[in-house]
């Protein structure tokens, strides 16, 4: 079941990936009695870049949607390709393509529906994200055109991607939720179909289930496995063995080593 809100929305595909898989964005539009250009806030969902959806029940920020509309913003929660088999370069491309589509096509698509007089002002865009979605928001701040005027993140994933939490394999429990430490995951086996998937053999995944059933799938703990095994950067960059190579180096030498690769 998708996140439920009392607000009307329009849904558009902003790009199509291999196999005809559409990547989708919703548009929640302020009420307008005449054609008016509004600023817009793009929102990226959480999920560690490996799971989630723009409509995910547990993570959808109704508060941000409500405040955006009250402030006279168009609210644009967007899906994007998820890691495995895609990599971080594909995710950056999704960000760039979404912002380019907003600039060139969103107003035309809204007009075609005949359902709203609201229009987007592509010169007044901001971006928000939480957890893995914050990483997408950072990508937008770095690479999107038109460049967003503001970036808002909550409990962001990212930081120093060359630090030990990302590249060193863990032998003791390392993740704590509230007062409980999560035990180490026992086996790589549940994740092998995802880790071994290739773009040639597998369609892209752009969203996962929007209800509690998502937590029964390997994607629910894939991110934890990548941190536990020290292989997150392997998947993010598409360079197999990168985490293991960096883990052998002192932290202060890792950035130079990456530049030499």
Buried (B, 14 or more C-beta within 10 A) or exposed (E): EBBEBEEEBBEBEBBEBEEEBEBBBBBBBBEBEEEBBBBBBBBBBBBBBBBBBBBBBEBBBEEBBBEBBEEEBBBBBBBBBBBBBBBBEBBBBBBBBBBBBBBEEBBEBBEEEEEBBBBBEBEBBBBBBBBBBBBBBBBBBEEBEEEBEEBBBBEBBBEEBBEBBBBBEBEEEBBEEEEEEEEBBEEEEBBEEBBEBEBEEBEBBBBBBBEEEBEEBBBBBBBBBBBBBBBBBBBBBBBEEBBBBBBEBEEEEBEEBBEEE
